[in-house]
Amino acid sequence: MVRSFGKKHFTVDVRKSIVRGHELCAHPKILATRFGCSSSQIYRILKDNRDDSRDRNILRACREDPRRTSTDIQVFVTSPNEPVPSRKTIGRRLQVAGLHRRRPVKKPLVSLKNRKARVEWAKQHLSWGPREWANHIWSDESKFNLFGTDGIQWIRRPIGSRYAPQYQFPTVKHGGGSVMVWGCFSDTSMGPLKRIVGTMDRYVYEDILENTMRPWARANLGRSWVFRQDN
């Protein structure tokens, strides 16, 4: 690849030689004489090399820890004799590299030990079919808001129209309330839906299993069934 600087063309190897010479404390004027170009061209090559090195450090800082903010990356890439890149510059470099700001997906907190155990369990059951899973019961809890949503909502609107009614979301005091329910199902049928009043603690959970899930399981699956908790 050849890059052009004014009237002089430099190959990648020549550019590397110029940078290497500068690292060995050769003055830009000496390098200009040696490579037959102006001092300004040498300074341009050295600046581009610093910018490229800084950009690589910015990307490395983000990839090593995606939670780093622009301020954190500033500290990571700044060296004593180099100018501090602005947060906007850092943001632009990351966007050009395809690293855009996004909200992380939420997931249950699972330890590394349990993750390995789950993967191993899944591998052991890869060959199972509908017959093996037929007597298994699955359950989960869900919350239903009576008004609105807990999630983030987005709109697209023209500049200056923030308070226009069509671009607003109505709210009520205290969130409007919600209903928490527990439910289960098997291969053959849906189980009962149990409303949870108050906090779901171990005592409420045990009561649901004993007085809601167990009677339904015996009535629909007999005595040969396996309950899979939602964890």
C-alpha positions as CSV (number, residue, x, y, z in Angstrom):
1,M,0.0,0.0,0.0
2,V,1.3,3.5,-0.8
3,R,0.2,6.7,0.9
4,S,0.8,10.1,-0.6
5,F,2.1,13.1,1.3
6,G,2.5,16.1,-1.0
7,K,4.8,15.3,-3.8
8,K,6.5,12.4,-2.0
9,H,5.1,8.9,-1.9
10,F,6.0,6.6,1.0
11,T,5.4,2.9,1.2
12,V,4.4,1.3,4.5
13,D,7.9,0.0,5.0
14,V,9.4,3.4,4.5
15,R,6.9,4.9,7.0
16,K,7.9,2.2,9.5
17,S,11.5,3.1,9.0
18,I,10.9,6.8,9.6
19,V,9.0,5.9,12.8
20,R,11.7,3.6,13.9
21,G,14.4,6.2,13.3
22,H,12.4,8.7,15.4
23,E,12.2,6.1,18.2
24,L,16.0,5.9,18.1
25,C,16.1,9.6,18.7
26,A,16.9,10.7,15.1
27,H,15.8,14.3,14.6
28,P,13.1,14.9,12.0
29,K,15.5,17.1,9.9
30,I,18.0,14.2,9.8
31,L,15.2,11.8,8.7
32,A,14.1,14.3,6.1
33,T,17.6,14.4,4.6
34,R,17.9,10.7,4.7
35,F,14.6,10.0,3.0
36,G,14.7,12.9,0.6
37,C,11.6,14.8,1.8
38,S,10.7,17.9,3.7
39,S,10.7,18.1,7.5
40,S,6.9,18.8,7.4
41,Q,6.3,15.5,5.8
42,I,8.3,13.7,8.5
43,Y,6.3,15.4,11.2
44,R,3.1,14.4,9.3
45,I,4.1,10.8,9.3
46,L,5.1,10.8,13.0
47,K,1.8,12.5,13.9
48,D,-0.2,10.0,11.9
49,N,1.7,7.2,13.7
50,R,0.8,8.7,17.1
51,D,-2.8,9.0,16.1
52,D,-2.9,5.4,14.8
53,S,-1.3,4.2,18.1
54,R,-3.7,6.3,20.1
55,D,-6.7,4.9,18.2
56,R,-5.5,1.3,18.8
57,N,-5.2,2.0,22.5
58,I,-8.7,3.5,22.6
59,L,-10.1,0.3,20.9
60,R,-8.1,-1.9,23.2
61,A,-9.3,-0.1,26.3
62,C,-12.9,-0.5,25.2
63,R,-12.6,-4.2,24.2
64,E,-10.8,-5.1,27.4
65,D,-13.6,-3.6,29.5
66,P,-16.8,-2.6,27.6
67,R,-18.1,-0.8,30.7
68,R,-15.3,1.8,30.6
69,T,-16.6,5.4,30.1
70,S,-15.0,7.9,27.8
71,T,-13.4,9.5,30.9
72,D,-11.9,6.1,31.9
73,I,-10.5,5.6,28.4
74,Q,-8.9,9.1,28.6
75,V,-6.9,8.0,31.6
76,F,-6.0,4.7,30.0
77,V,-4.6,6.1,26.7
78,T,-3.0,9.3,28.0
79,S,0.8,9.3,28.2
80,P,3.0,12.1,29.8
81,N,4.2,13.7,26.5
82,E,1.0,13.3,24.5
83,P,-2.1,15.5,24.3
84,V,-5.2,14.2,26.0
85,P,-7.9,13.1,23.5
86,S,-11.3,14.6,24.2
87,R,-14.3,12.4,25.1
88,K,-15.9,13.4,21.8
89,T,-12.8,12.2,19.9
90,I,-12.9,8.9,21.8
91,G,-16.6,8.5,21.0
92,R,-16.0,9.1,17.3
93,R,-13.2,6.6,17.1
94,L,-15.3,4.0,18.8
95,Q,-18.2,4.6,16.5
96,V,-16.1,4.4,13.4
97,A,-14.8,1.0,14.7
98,G,-18.5,-0.2,15.1
99,L,-18.5,0.1,18.9
100,H,-21.6,2.0,19.7
101,R,-23.2,2.9,23.0
102,R,-25.9,0.4,23.9
103,R,-27.8,-0.6,27.0
104,P,-26.5,-4.0,28.2
105,V,-29.0,-6.9,28.2
106,K,-29.9,-7.9,31.7
107,K,-29.6,-11.5,32.8
108,P,-29.8,-13.5,36.0
109,L,-26.7,-13.5,38.2
110,V,-25.2,-17.0,37.7
111,S,-21.8,-18.0,39.1
112,L,-19.1,-19.5,36.8
113,K,-19.5,-22.8,38.7
114,N,-23.2,-23.0,38.1
115,R,-22.8,-21.9,34.4
116,K,-20.4,-24.8,33.8
117,A,-22.8,-27.2,35.6
118,R,-25.7,-26.0,33.4
119,V,-23.7,-26.5,30.2
120,E,-22.7,-30.0,31.3
121,W,-26.3,-30.9,32.3
122,A,-27.5,-29.6,28.9
123,K,-24.9,-31.7,27.1
124,Q,-26.1,-34.8,29.0
125,H,-29.7,-34.3,27.8
126,L,-29.0,-33.4,24.1
127,S,-30.5,-36.7,22.9
128,W,-33.8,-36.3,24.9
129,G,-37.0,-36.1,22.9
130,P,-40.6,-35.4,23.6
131,R,-41.1,-38.7,25.4
132,E,-38.4,-38.0,28.0
133,W,-39.6,-34.5,28.6
134,A,-43.3,-35.5,28.8
135,N,-43.5,-35.8,32.6
136,H,-41.6,-32.6,33.4
137,I,-43.2,-29.6,34.9
138,W,-41.9,-26.0,34.3
139,S,-42.7,-22.9,36.2
140,D,-42.0,-19.2,36.4
141,E,-43.2,-15.9,38.0
142,S,-44.2,-12.8,36.1
143,K,-45.2,-9.3,36.9
144,F,-47.9,-7.5,35.0
145,N,-48.2,-3.7,35.3
146,L,-51.7,-2.3,35.5
147,F,-50.5,0.9,33.8
148,G,-47.5,1.6,31.6
149,T,-44.3,-0.4,31.4
150,D,-41.0,-0.8,33.3
151,G,-39.0,-0.9,30.1
152,I,-37.5,2.1,28.3
153,Q,-39.7,3.5,25.6
154,W,-38.4,5.4,22.6
155,I,-40.0,7.9,20.1
156,R,-38.9,9.8,17.1
157,R,-39.8,13.4,17.0
158,P,-38.8,16.7,15.3
159,I,-36.5,19.1,17.1
160,G,-38.4,21.5,19.4
161,S,-41.5,19.2,19.8
162,R,-40.6,17.6,23.1
163,Y,-43.8,18.8,24.9
164,A,-46.2,18.1,22.1
165,P,-48.9,15.7,23.4
166,Q,-48.3,13.0,20.7
167,Y,-44.7,12.7,21.9
168,Q,-45.5,12.2,25.6
169,F,-46.2,9.2,27.7
170,P,-48.8,9.6,30.5
171,T,-47.9,8.4,34.0
172,V,-49.7,8.0,37.3
173,K,-48.6,8.2,40.9
174,H,-46.8,5.2,42.4
175,G,-46.6,3.5,39.0
176,G,-50.3,2.4,38.8
177,G,-49.7,-0.9,40.6
178,S,-48.9,-4.4,39.3
179,V,-49.9,-8.0,39.7
180,M,-47.4,-10.8,40.4
181,V,-48.5,-14.3,39.4
182,W,-46.9,-17.8,39.4
183,G,-47.7,-20.4,36.8
184,C,-46.6,-23.8,35.5
185,F,-47.1,-26.1,32.5
186,S,-46.2,-29.6,31.2
187,D,-46.1,-31.2,27.8
188,T,-49.8,-32.0,28.0
189,S,-51.5,-29.1,29.7
190,M,-51.3,-25.7,31.3
191,G,-51.1,-25.5,35.1
192,P,-53.0,-23.1,37.4
193,L,-52.2,-19.4,37.6
194,K,-51.6,-18.3,41.2
195,R,-51.6,-14.7,42.2
196,I,-48.9,-13.7,44.6
197,V,-50.0,-11.3,47.3
198,G,-47.1,-9.4,49.0
199,T,-43.5,-10.5,48.8
200,M,-42.6,-13.8,47.2
201,D,-40.5,-15.4,50.1
202,R,-39.7,-19.1,50.8
203,Y,-42.9,-19.6,52.8
204,V,-45.2,-18.3,50.0
205,Y,-43.2,-20.4,47.5
206,E,-43.5,-23.6,49.5
207,D,-47.2,-23.0,50.0
208,I,-47.7,-22.6,46.2
209,L,-45.8,-25.8,45.5
210,E,-47.7,-27.8,48.2
211,N,-51.2,-26.5,47.7
212,T,-51.3,-25.4,44.0
213,M,-48.6,-27.2,42.0
214,R,-48.7,-30.6,43.6
215,P,-52.5,-31.3,43.4
216,W,-52.5,-30.2,39.8
217,A,-49.5,-32.4,39.0
218,R,-51.0,-35.5,40.6
219,A,-54.3,-34.9,38.8
220,N,-52.7,-34.5,35.4
221,L,-49.5,-36.5,35.5
222,G,-50.1,-39.1,38.2
223,R,-47.2,-39.8,40.6
224,S,-44.4,-40.0,38.1
225,W,-43.3,-36.4,37.3
226,V,-40.3,-34.1,37.7
227,F,-40.6,-30.5,38.8
228,R,-38.1,-28.1,37.2
229,Q,-37.7,-24.9,39.1
230,D,-37.3,-21.6,37.2
231,N,-33.7,-21.1,38.2
